[in-house]
Amino acid sequence: MSAKRAERLVNLVFALLGTRQYVSAERIRTTVPGYEAADGTERADEAFKRMFERDKADLRELGVPLETGRTSAFDVDEGYRIARADYELPEITLTGEEAAAVGLALRLWQSAQLGGAAQGALVKLRAAGVDVDAGRGLPLQPRLDAGEPSFDACYAAARDRRVLTFTYTRPDEDAGAKRRVQPWGVVAWHGRWYLVGHDLDRAAPRVFRLSRVTGNPRASGPPDAFTPPADLDLAAVVARQVGRTEHVVRLTARPGTAVGLRRRATDLGPDDVGDDRLELLTTELWALADEIAAHGPDVLVASPAELRSAVVERLTRLAAMGGAA
């Protein structure tokens, strides 16, 4: 739809909302900007009629309750109006917990693609008198990171249904591999963002964690180049392909360190040397290894053994890089 046509439709809605009486087509022609002006020619009259008929059909298709009728028995022609009671939304009422949840969602959706929509929703809710406090406390915090560098490109490609090419590095690989995917969608699962789609080279559905997408994903080809499965459940696909055994992890941390880990862990009390014993659950051992390694000597892994080995391997590699410098 062109900008001029959209503007004309908005002007038409405002004009018909502003009156309780039925407004004739000729009156609409003279008061709503954008219609073919009357110049006494048959061509201009036909152009207006075609334009007005299209606009009426568009409004009804959009769900606008356009009424047709006569204000009095003396009216020669039928007119049009939009009843405010049928068009306007009812009063929006949210409980305190619901309003806080909206605020929590606003803190989550901070990506360039979705930030505008989130702020637009916030403005509409506040205009309706709903007090949405984005900083209000809840007994939980958003665990999703909408700031993944590849999020915008993957989201846009899935929305436009364009083929996406990117480099993907698995945790058991030293170098990334090029992937060509028909992206079906981006979904959050267990605190991580995943891209779900059809891998063209492997001819099968695949799941890709966005934190392992490197470089700049590139969309190519025309939009609407493919159609995702009709019964697609993105979260279910991720759960089937990414689901892992939950591991019990035991750590020791020096007092006052590893604040982020402590938020997710159970405090088991001090050990013999005064360090704090922590226990937490994870399905992402390798991601946790990266996080623990970032704390250096302040955090030690007691179990499981494979996590301890992964942390040692990361610290050894960092030490070697420092020595080479």
VOPA-757186 format. One record per residue (C-alpha): residue number from 1; x, y, z. Coordinates in steps of 0.2 Angstrom, whole numbers, plus 5000, padded with zeros to 4 digits. Layout:
+-----+------+-------+------+
!   n ! east ! north !   up !
+-----+------+-------+------+
! NUM !    X !     Y !    Z !
...
+-----+------+-------+------+
***
This chain:
+-----+------+-------+------+
!   n ! east ! north !   up !
+-----+------+-------+------+
!   1 ! 5000 !  5000 ! 5000 !
!   2 ! 5007 !  5017 ! 4995 !
!   3 ! 5010 !  5031 ! 5008 !
!   4 ! 4997 !  5042 ! 5000 !
!   5 ! 4984 !  5028 ! 5000 !
!   6 ! 4987 !  5024 ! 5018 !
!   7 ! 4986 !  5043 ! 5023 !
!   8 ! 4969 !  5044 ! 5014 !
!   9 ! 4962 !  5029 ! 5023 !
!  10 ! 4968 !  5037 ! 5040 !
!  11 ! 4960 !  5053 ! 5035 !
!  12 ! 4944 !  5044 ! 5030 !
!  13 ! 4943 !  5035 ! 5047 !
!  14 ! 4945 !  5051 ! 5057 !
!  15 ! 4932 !  5060 ! 5046 !
!  16 ! 4919 !  5046 ! 5049 !
!  17 ! 4923 !  5044 ! 5068 !
!  18 ! 4921 !  5063 ! 5070 !
!  19 ! 4902 !  5063 ! 5067 !
!  20 ! 4887 !  5054 ! 5073 !
!  21 ! 4877 !  5057 ! 5057 !
!  22 ! 4879 !  5047 ! 5041 !
!  23 ! 4891 !  5056 ! 5029 !
!  24 ! 4887 !  5056 ! 5010 !
!  25 ! 4900 !  5050 ! 4997 !
!  26 ! 4900 !  5068 ! 4990 !
!  27 ! 4903 !  5076 ! 5007 !
!  28 ! 4918 !  5064 ! 5009 !
!  29 ! 4925 !  5068 ! 4992 !
!  30 ! 4925 !  5087 ! 4997 !
!  31 ! 4932 !  5085 ! 5015 !
!  32 ! 4944 !  5070 ! 5015 !
!  33 ! 4961 !  5075 ! 5006 !
!  34 ! 4967 !  5063 ! 4993 !
!  35 ! 4951 !  5060 ! 4983 !
!  36 ! 4949 !  5065 ! 4965 !
!  37 ! 4941 !  5083 ! 4965 !
!  38 ! 4925 !  5086 ! 4956 !
!  39 ! 4927 !  5096 ! 4940 !
!  40 ! 4911 !  5092 ! 4931 !
!  41 ! 4918 !  5078 ! 4920 !
!  42 ! 4913 !  5060 ! 4920 !
!  43 ! 4931 !  5055 ! 4921 !
!  44 ! 4934 !  5063 ! 4938 !
!  45 ! 4917 !  5056 ! 4944 !
!  46 ! 4922 !  5038 ! 4939 !
!  47 ! 4939 !  5040 ! 4946 !
!  48 ! 4932 !  5045 ! 4963 !
!  49 ! 4919 !  5031 ! 4963 !
!  50 ! 4933 !  5018 ! 4960 !
!  51 ! 4944 !  5025 ! 4973 !
!  52 ! 4931 !  5026 ! 4986 !
!  53 ! 4925 !  5008 ! 4983 !
!  54 ! 4942 !  5002 ! 4985 !
!  55 ! 4944 !  5012 ! 5001 !
!  56 ! 4928 !  5005 ! 5008 !
!  57 ! 4933 !  4987 ! 5005 !
!  58 ! 4950 !  4990 ! 5012 !
!  59 ! 4943 !  4997 ! 5029 !
!  60 ! 4931 !  4982 ! 5030 !
!  61 ! 4945 !  4970 ! 5027 !
!  62 ! 4955 !  4978 ! 5041 !
!  63 ! 4940 !  4976 ! 5053 !
!  64 ! 4934 !  4994 ! 5053 !
!  65 ! 4915 !  4994 ! 5057 !
!  66 ! 4910 !  5005 ! 5042 !
!  67 ! 4891 !  5007 ! 5043 !
!  68 ! 4880 !  5012 ! 5029 !
!  69 ! 4863 !  5021 ! 5031 !
!  70 ! 4853 !  5037 ! 5031 !
!  71 ! 4852 !  5050 ! 5045 !
!  72 ! 4834 !  5055 ! 5041 !
!  73 ! 4820 !  5049 ! 5029 !
!  74 ! 4824 !  5065 ! 5019 !
!  75 ! 4841 !  5060 ! 5014 !
!  76 ! 4842 !  5055 ! 4995 !
!  77 ! 4858 !  5046 ! 4996 !
!  78 ! 4865 !  5033 ! 5008 !
!  79 ! 4880 !  5039 ! 5019 !
!  80 ! 4893 !  5032 ! 5030 !
!  81 ! 4900 !  5032 ! 5047 !
!  82 ! 4910 !  5023 ! 5060 !
!  83 ! 4903 !  5020 ! 5077 !
!  84 ! 4915 !  5024 ! 5091 !
!  85 ! 4908 !  5011 ! 5102 !
!  86 ! 4911 !  4998 ! 5089 !
!  87 ! 4928 !  5004 ! 5084 !
!  88 ! 4938 !  5009 ! 5099 !
!  89 ! 4946 !  4996 ! 5110 !
!  90 ! 4939 !  4993 ! 5127 !
!  91 ! 4948 !  5000 ! 5143 !
!  92 ! 4964 !  4990 ! 5146 !
!  93 ! 4965 !  4984 ! 5163 !
!  94 ! 4980 !  4974 ! 5169 !
!  95 ! 4984 !  4968 ! 5187 !
!  96 ! 5000 !  4974 ! 5195 !
!  97 ! 5009 !  4958 ! 5191 !
!  98 ! 5003 !  4959 ! 5173 !
!  99 ! 5009 !  4977 ! 5171 !
! 100 ! 5026 !  4972 ! 5179 !
! 101 ! 5027 !  4957 ! 5167 !
! 102 ! 5025 !  4969 ! 5152 !
! 103 ! 5039 !  4980 ! 5160 !
! 104 ! 5050 !  4964 ! 5161 !
! 105 ! 5047 !  4961 ! 5143 !
! 106 ! 5052 !  4978 ! 5138 !
! 107 ! 5068 !  4976 ! 5146 !
! 108 ! 5071 !  4960 ! 5137 !
! 109 ! 5067 !  4966 ! 5119 !
! 110 ! 5081 !  4978 ! 5116 !
! 111 ! 5086 !  4973 ! 5099 !
! 112 ! 5085 !  4985 ! 5084 !
! 113 ! 5072 !  4975 ! 5076 !
! 114 ! 5060 !  4974 ! 5090 !
! 115 ! 5064 !  4989 ! 5101 !
! 116 ! 5053 !  5000 ! 5091 !
! 117 ! 5038 !  4989 ! 5092 !
! 118 ! 5041 !  4987 ! 5111 !
! 119 ! 5042 !  5005 ! 5114 !
! 120 ! 5026 !  5008 ! 5103 !
! 121 ! 5017 !  4996 ! 5114 !
! 122 ! 5023 !  5005 ! 5130 !
! 123 ! 5016 !  5021 ! 5123 !
! 124 ! 4999 !  5014 ! 5119 !
! 125 ! 4997 !  5006 ! 5136 !
! 126 ! 5002 !  5022 ! 5145 !
! 127 ! 4990 !  5032 ! 5134 !
! 128 ! 4977 !  5020 ! 5139 !
! 129 ! 4980 !  5024 ! 5158 !
! 130 ! 4990 !  5008 ! 5161 !
! 131 ! 5005 !  5011 ! 5173 !
! 132 ! 5019 !  5000 ! 5165 !
! 133 ! 5035 !  5002 ! 5175 !
! 134 ! 5049 !  4994 ! 5166 !
! 135 ! 5060 !  4995 ! 5182 !
! 136 ! 5047 !  4987 ! 5194 !
! 137 ! 5054 !  4972 ! 5203 !
! 138 ! 5048 !  4954 ! 5200 !
! 139 ! 5055 !  4939 ! 5209 !
! 140 ! 5064 !  4934 ! 5192 !
! 141 ! 5075 !  4943 ! 5180 !
! 142 ! 5076 !  4941 ! 5161 !
! 143 ! 5089 !  4928 ! 5156 !
! 144 ! 5088 !  4930 ! 5138 !
! 145 ! 5101 !  4941 ! 5128 !
! 146 ! 5092 !  4950 ! 5114 !
! 147 ! 5109 !  4958 ! 5110 !
! 148 ! 5116 !  4943 ! 5100 !
! 149 ! 5126 !  4951 ! 5086 !
! 150 ! 5117 !  4940 ! 5073 !
! 151 ! 5100 !  4942 ! 5080 !
! 152 ! 5094 !  4956 ! 5069 !
! 153 ! 5100 !  4947 ! 5053 !
! 154 ! 5093 !  4930 ! 5057 !
! 155 ! 5076 !  4938 ! 5063 !
! 156 ! 5075 !  4948 ! 5047 !
! 157 ! 5079 !  4934 ! 5036 !
! 158 ! 5066 !  4923 ! 5044 !
! 159 ! 5053 !  4937 ! 5044 !
! 160 ! 5056 !  4940 ! 5025 !
! 161 ! 5058 !  4921 ! 5021 !
! 162 ! 5075 !  4924 ! 5012 !
! 163 ! 5090 !  4912 ! 5012 !
! 164 ! 5103 !  4915 ! 5025 !
! 165 ! 5121 !  4911 ! 5024 !
! 166 ! 5133 !  4912 ! 5039 !
! 167 ! 5147 !  4904 ! 5048 !
! 168 ! 5143 !  4892 ! 5062 !
! 169 ! 5156 !  4885 ! 5074 !
! 170 ! 5151 !  4870 ! 5084 !
! 171 ! 5159 !  4868 ! 5102 !
! 172 ! 5169 !  4853 ! 5096 !
! 173 ! 5176 !  4862 ! 5081 !
! 174 ! 5191 !  4873 ! 5080 !
! 175 ! 5185 !  4882 ! 5064 !
! 176 ! 5168 !  4887 ! 5058 !
! 177 ! 5159 !  4880 ! 5043 !
! 178 ! 5148 !  4889 ! 5030 !
! 179 ! 5129 !  4885 ! 5032 !
! 180 ! 5115 !  4890 ! 5020 !
! 181 ! 5098 !  4889 ! 5028 !
! 182 ! 5080 !  4893 ! 5024 !
! 183 ! 5077 !  4901 ! 5041 !
! 184 ! 5060 !  4897 ! 5049 !
! 185 ! 5061 !  4908 ! 5064 !
! 186 ! 5071 !  4913 ! 5080 !
! 187 ! 5066 !  4907 ! 5097 !
! 188 ! 5071 !  4907 ! 5115 !
! 189 ! 5074 !  4891 ! 5124 !
! 190 ! 5081 !  4888 ! 5141 !
! 191 ! 5089 !  4906 ! 5141 !
! 192 ! 5097 !  4905 ! 5124 !
! 193 ! 5092 !  4911 ! 5107 !
! 194 ! 5091 !  4898 ! 5092 !
! 195 ! 5088 !  4899 ! 5074 !
! 196 ! 5077 !  4885 ! 5067 !
! 197 ! 5077 !  4882 ! 5048 !
! 198 ! 5080 !  4870 ! 5034 !
! 199 ! 5099 !  4867 ! 5030 !
! 200 ! 5100 !  4867 ! 5011 !
! 201 ! 5117 !  4858 ! 5011 !
! 202 ! 5111 !  4844 ! 5023 !
! 203 ! 5094 !  4844 ! 5016 !
! 204 ! 5086 !  4842 ! 5034 !
! 205 ! 5080 !  4854 ! 5048 !
! 206 ! 5093 !  4860 ! 5059 !
! 207 ! 5095 !  4871 ! 5075 !
! 208 ! 5108 !  4884 ! 5077 !
! 209 ! 5112 !  4893 ! 5093 !
! 210 ! 5115 !  4912 ! 5089 !
! 211 ! 5130 !  4914 ! 5100 !
! 212 ! 5139 !  4902 ! 5089 !
! 213 ! 5135 !  4911 ! 5073 !
! 214 ! 5151 !  4921 ! 5068 !
! 215 ! 5154 !  4935 ! 5056 !
! 216 ! 5139 !  4944 ! 5047 !
! 217 ! 5125 !  4933 ! 5042 !
! 218 ! 5120 !  4938 ! 5024 !
! 219 ! 5102 !  4936 ! 5017 !
! 220 ! 5101 !  4933 ! 4998 !
! 221 ! 5088 !  4930 ! 4985 !
! 222 ! 5070 !  4936 ! 4984 !
! 223 ! 5058 !  4937 ! 4999 !
! 224 ! 5045 !  4923 ! 5001 !
! 225 ! 5057 !  4911 ! 4993 !
! 226 ! 5050 !  4897 ! 5004 !
! 227 ! 5036 !  4892 ! 5016 !
! 228 ! 5040 !  4885 ! 5033 !
! 229 ! 5030 !  4869 ! 5038 !
! 230 ! 5012 !  4873 ! 5042 !
! 231 ! 5012 !  4864 ! 5059 !
! 232 ! 5029 !  4872 ! 5064 !
! 233 ! 5033 !  4873 ! 5083 !
! 234 ! 5050 !  4881 ! 5084 !
! 235 ! 5052 !  4878 ! 5103 !
! 236 ! 5048 !  4859 ! 5100 !
! 237 ! 5061 !  4858 ! 5086 !
! 238 ! 5074 !  4865 ! 5097 !
! 239 ! 5069 !  4854 ! 5112 !
! 240 ! 5071 !  4839 ! 5101 !
! 241 ! 5088 !  4843 ! 5094 !
! 242 ! 5096 !  4853 ! 5108 !
! 243 ! 5089 !  4844 ! 5123 !
! 244 ! 5103 !  4838 ! 5134 !
! 245 ! 5105 !  4830 ! 5151 !
! 246 ! 5105 !  4842 ! 5166 !
! 247 ! 5121 !  4841 ! 5175 !
! 248 ! 5124 !  4845 ! 5193 !
! 249 ! 5139 !  4857 ! 5195 !
! 250 ! 5149 !  4859 ! 5211 !
! 251 ! 5161 !  4874 ! 5212 !
! 252 ! 5171 !  4883 ! 5225 !
! 253 ! 5172 !  4902 ! 5224 !
! 254 ! 5182 !  4915 ! 5234 !
! 255 ! 5172 !  4926 ! 5245 !
! 256 ! 5165 !  4941 ! 5236 !
! 257 ! 5168 !  4934 ! 5218 !
! 258 ! 5157 !  4926 ! 5204 !
! 259 ! 5142 !  4936 ! 5208 !
! 260 ! 5133 !  4930 ! 5192 !
! 261 ! 5136 !  4912 ! 5196 !
! 262 ! 5130 !  4914 ! 5214 !
! 263 ! 5113 !  4921 ! 5208 !
! 264 ! 5110 !  4904 ! 5199 !
! 265 ! 5118 !  4893 ! 5212 !
! 266 ! 5114 !  4886 ! 5229 !
! 267 ! 5126 !  4890 ! 5243 !
! 268 ! 5132 !  4875 ! 5252 !
! 269 ! 5143 !  4884 ! 5264 !
! 270 ! 5161 !  4887 ! 5266 !
! 271 ! 5174 !  4873 ! 5263 !
! 272 ! 5190 !  4870 ! 5274 !
! 273 ! 5200 !  4884 ! 5268 !
! 274 ! 5186 !  4897 ! 5269 !
! 275 ! 5180 !  4897 ! 5250 !
! 276 ! 5162 !  4896 ! 5247 !
! 277 ! 5154 !  4879 ! 5240 !
! 278 ! 5141 !  4882 ! 5226 !
! 279 ! 5130 !  4870 ! 5217 !
! 280 ! 5120 !  4874 ! 5201 !
! 281 ! 5111 !  4865 ! 5187 !
! 282 ! 5115 !  4867 ! 5168 !
! 283 ! 5112 !  4859 ! 5152 !
! 284 ! 5126 !  4869 ! 5143 !
! 285 ! 5142 !  4863 ! 5150 !
! 286 ! 5153 !  4871 ! 5137 !
! 287 ! 5145 !  4888 ! 5139 !
! 288 ! 5147 !  4887 ! 5158 !
! 289 ! 5165 !  4882 ! 5155 !
! 290 ! 5167 !  4899 ! 5146 !
! 291 ! 5159 !  4908 ! 5160 !
! 292 ! 5169 !  4900 ! 5174 !
! 293 ! 5186 !  4902 ! 5164 !
! 294 ! 5182 !  4921 ! 5164 !
! 295 ! 5184 !  4921 ! 5183 !
! 296 ! 5202 !  4914 ! 5182 !
! 297 ! 5208 !  4908 ! 5199 !
! 298 ! 5193 !  4914 ! 5209 !
! 299 ! 5182 !  4899 ! 5204 !
! 300 ! 5187 !  4881 ! 5204 !
! 301 ! 5177 !  4866 ! 5197 !
! 302 ! 5175 !  4852 ! 5209 !
! 303 ! 5163 !  4842 ! 5198 !
! 304 ! 5159 !  4835 ! 5185 !
! 305 ! 5176 !  4830 ! 5178 !
! 306 ! 5173 !  4835 ! 5160 !
! 307 ! 5168 !  4853 ! 5165 !
! 308 ! 5184 !  4854 ! 5175 !
! 309 ! 5194 !  4848 ! 5160 !
! 310 ! 5185 !  4861 ! 5149 !
! 311 ! 5189 !  4875 ! 5160 !
! 312 ! 5208 !  4870 ! 5162 !
! 313 ! 5209 !  4869 ! 5143 !
! 314 ! 5202 !  4886 ! 5141 !
! 315 ! 5214 !  4894 ! 5154 !
! 316 ! 5229 !  4885 ! 5147 !
! 317 ! 5225 !  4892 ! 5129 !
! 318 ! 5223 !  4909 ! 5137 !
! 319 ! 5240 !  4907 ! 5146 !
! 320 ! 5248 !  4902 ! 5130 !
! 321 ! 5241 !  4917 ! 5120 !
! 322 ! 5248 !  4928 ! 5134 !
! 323 ! 5265 !  4920 ! 5133 !
! 324 ! 5266 !  4922 ! 5115 !
! 325 ! 5263 !  4941 ! 5116 !
+-----+------+-------+------+
***
